[in-house]
Structure formats: structure tokens, C-alpha cells
Amino acid sequence: SCAYNFISVPFDRDDLLDADALAADIGGVYSVGRYNADTQDLTWRIPGVSGENFPVRAGYPYIVCLDESAPPLWP
């Protein structure tokens, strides 16, 4: 199981290019999700396993599902 957390990527983190990079930077991430306002749909990525490795943008919101190995704070 994992705990869902709603985050936004800090404006100074333009080095995080995709969902896999965001998950690796945080650590302990089971999945990364984003909401698509155009289609009103959620897109999920299990890093390195399945789903579209969608682009990540500074200042935008994402949903990360964290396991027990995730750090208590990020960034």
C-alpha cells in the first residue's frame, strides 16, 4: 500500500523532465499521477514499469503515492 500526497514541483526544479525523474528525485515513490484538465482524466505512471512517462513541469501539481521508504520532506 502507499500514501497519496499532492505536490507541486518547485519553480527552481526545471531539471525534472518526466514522471520517472520526479519519482527518482523524491525516492520511495510507487506511482506518479497527473490530472489532465482537457480530458478531465487522471494519468498514472508506475516508474520504470507501466503507463506513459509524461513530462513534468515546474509549478504544476502532481499526485505521488509514497511507500514507507519515502523521505518525510521533499524538496
C-alpha positions as semicolon CSV with decimal commas, in nm:
position;residue;x (nm);y (nm);z (nm)
1;S;0,000;0,000;0,000
2;C;0,104;0,361;-0,036
3;A;0,003;0,707;0,082
4;Y;-0,122;0,964;-0,168
5;N;0,036;1,307;-0,148
6;F;-0,045;1,612;-0,357
7;I;0,264;1,811;-0,450
8;S;0,370;2,079;-0,690
9;V;0,714;2,084;-0,840
10;P;0,915;2,382;-0,711
11;F;0,979;2,653;-0,969
12;D;1,356;2,609;-0,941
13;R;1,335;2,237;-1,034
14;D;1,331;2,259;-1,413
15;D;1,575;1,965;-1,418
16;L;1,290;1,718;-1,353
17;L;1,180;1,636;-1,706
18;D;0,940;1,344;-1,663
19;A;0,747;1,133;-1,413
20;D;1,033;0,886;-1,370
21;A;1,278;1,168;-1,289
22;L;1,035;1,314;-1,033
23;A;0,990;0,974;-0,868
24;A;1,366;0,913;-0,855
25;D;1,430;1,256;-0,704
26;I;1,172;1,209;-0,429
27;G;1,250;0,843;-0,355
28;G;1,009;0,580;-0,225
29;V;0,753;0,661;-0,495
30;Y;0,520;0,383;-0,610
31;S;0,336;0,593;-0,870
32;V;0,306;0,945;-1,006
33;G;-0,022;1,087;-1,132
34;R;-0,138;1,399;-1,308
35;Y;-0,476;1,547;-1,386
36;N;-0,548;1,640;-1,746
37;A;-0,795;1,929;-1,741
38;D;-0,869;1,896;-2,114
39;T;-0,990;1,536;-2,086
40;Q;-1,077;1,551;-1,714
41;D;-0,884;1,230;-1,664
42;L;-0,607;1,109;-1,436
43;T;-0,291;0,965;-1,592
44;W;-0,076;0,732;-1,380
45;R;0,285;0,620;-1,416
46;I;0,449;0,341;-1,220
47;P;0,812;0,447;-1,268
48;G;1,004;0,216;-1,498
49;V;0,711;-0,026;-1,519
50;S;0,394;0,099;-1,685
51;G;0,198;0,398;-1,802
52;E;0,309;0,698;-2,004
53;N;0,627;0,861;-1,875
54;F;0,463;1,202;-1,905
55;P;0,653;1,532;-1,892
56;V;0,679;1,714;-1,560
57;R;0,678;2,093;-1,536
58;A;0,786;2,324;-1,257
59;G;0,491;2,481;-1,076
60;Y;0,243;2,213;-1,184
61;P;0,057;1,981;-0,943
62;Y;0,108;1,604;-0,927
63;I;-0,010;1,316;-0,712
64;V;0,257;1,085;-0,577
65;C;0,186;0,760;-0,400
66;L;0,463;0,705;-0,145
67;D;0,570;0,388;0,029
68;E;0,725;0,366;0,375
69;S;1,079;0,429;0,243
70;A;0,989;0,779;0,116
71;P;1,152;1,074;0,291
72;P;0,936;1,279;0,529
73;L;1,011;1,602;0,339
74;W;1,072;1,693;-0,023
75;P;1,246;1,902;-0,154
